[in-house]
Structure formats: C-alpha cells, structure tokens
Amino acid sequence: MAKRGGFPGMGGGFGGMNLNNLMKEAKKMQADIEKSQEELSLKEFEATAGGGAITVKVSGSKEVKEIKIKKEVVDPEDVEMLEDIILTCINEALRKVDAAQASSMGKYNIPGLM
C-alpha cells in the first residue's frame, strides 16, 4: 500500500525534488523566457521580394519598421502587382520572426507553450 502524500516508488514529492526547488526552477525559467522574448523584440528581420524590388524590415515583436520600394517597380498601370510583392515581402519577414521565436523558445521544451 502506498504512503499517503506521495507517489509509489517516487521517494515522496516530485521524484525526490522538493516543491521549493521546483518553484525556483520555474521562476528561473520564466525569467529566461522573458529575457529571450525581450532580446528577440530588439532584433530586426529583413526580407526582399520581386528580385530586390521591395525590402521590408520588421522588429522581433512583428512591427513593420521600414518598407523600401525601388522606383522602377512602381507602375501606375499595375498597382496589383506591387501590392502582391509587398504582401509577399512582409509575410516572409514575419515568417523569419516566427522561425527565430520558435528557435529561441524551443530550448525550453514546454508542451503547450507555443
């Protein structure tokens, strides 16, 4: 029959780790995650599209910081093409942020975190 207050075969508590140590580890991990998120938000990510016709810079917090458009791609007769290139470029920059975020947070390996 198992002892009260523990799991059979676990030596009590959480596999021998007391609750205070578990809480300290959780707080440390939380601080590390916050630091990683802050560092990521300070980085800038750049993408180009249309053979370099459009360049977009976004922050790690997914804020568009800059859009550069070469004059030769501005065609008043084909605004839709320009719009498509800009969308493609912005989405690529945002994918780069997502990939950096996944890479940064992946080291914590917490199910359901992301």
C-alpha positions in Angstrom: 0.0 0.0 0.0 1.3 3.4 -1.0 2.3 6.0 1.6 0.0 9.0 1.9 1.1 12.2 0.4 3.4 10.8 -2.3 3.5 8.6 -5.4 4.5 5.0 -5.0 8.1 4.4 -5.9 8.9 8.0 -6.2 10.5 8.6 -2.8 7.9 11.2 -2.0 7.3 14.6 -3.6 8.2 15.0 -7.3 10.7 12.3 -7.9 12.8 13.4 -4.9 12.7 17.1 -5.9 11.1 19.2 -3.3 8.5 21.9 -4.1 10.8 24.8 -3.2 13.4 23.6 -5.8 10.7 23.1 -8.4 9.4 26.7 -7.8 12.9 28.1 -8.0 13.5 26.3 -11.3 10.1 27.6 -12.6 10.9 31.2 -11.7 14.4 30.9 -13.3 12.8 29.5 -16.5 10.2 32.3 -16.5 13.0 34.9 -16.2 15.0 33.2 -19.0 11.9 33.1 -21.3 11.2 36.8 -20.6 14.8 37.7 -21.4 14.7 35.7 -24.6 11.5 37.4 -25.7 13.0 40.9 -24.9 16.1 40.1 -26.9 14.1 38.9 -29.8 11.9 42.0 -29.8 15.0 44.2 -30.2 16.2 42.3 -33.3 15.2 43.4 -36.8 14.4 41.0 -39.6 14.6 41.8 -43.3 13.1 40.3 -46.4 13.1 41.1 -50.1 10.8 40.2 -52.9 10.5 40.9 -56.6 14.1 40.4 -57.3 15.1 43.0 -54.7 12.4 45.5 -55.8 10.8 45.6 -52.4 12.6 45.4 -49.0 10.8 45.2 -45.7 12.2 45.3 -42.1 10.2 44.2 -39.1 11.1 44.0 -35.4 11.1 40.8 -33.4 7.8 42.0 -32.0 6.3 41.9 -35.5 6.1 45.7 -36.0 6.8 46.8 -39.6 9.7 49.2 -39.3 10.6 50.0 -42.9 9.4 49.4 -46.5 11.7 50.3 -49.4 10.3 50.3 -53.0 12.6 50.7 -56.0 11.2 53.4 -58.3 11.4 51.2 -61.4 8.8 48.7 -60.0 6.2 51.4 -59.5 3.8 51.1 -62.4 0.6 53.0 -62.2 -0.9 50.6 -64.7 -0.2 47.6 -62.5 -0.7 48.5 -58.8 -2.0 45.0 -58.0 1.5 43.5 -58.8 3.1 46.0 -56.5 0.6 45.2 -53.7 1.3 41.4 -54.2 5.0 41.9 -53.9 4.7 44.0 -50.8 2.4 41.4 -49.2 4.8 38.6 -50.1 7.8 40.5 -48.6 6.0 41.4 -45.4 4.8 37.8 -44.9 8.4 36.5 -45.5 9.8 38.9 -42.9 7.1 37.8 -40.4 8.0 34.1 -41.1 11.6 34.9 -40.2 10.4 36.4 -36.8 8.3 33.2 -36.2 11.3 31.0 -37.0 13.6 32.9 -34.7 10.9 32.8 -32.0 10.4 29.1 -32.3 14.2 28.5 -32.2 14.6 30.7 -29.2 11.7 29.2 -27.2 12.3 25.6 -28.4 15.1 25.2 -25.9 12.6 25.3 -23.1 10.6 22.3 -24.4 7.4 23.0 -22.5 4.3 21.4 -24.1 1.6 23.8 -24.9 3.8 26.9 -24.5 3.8 27.8 -28.2 
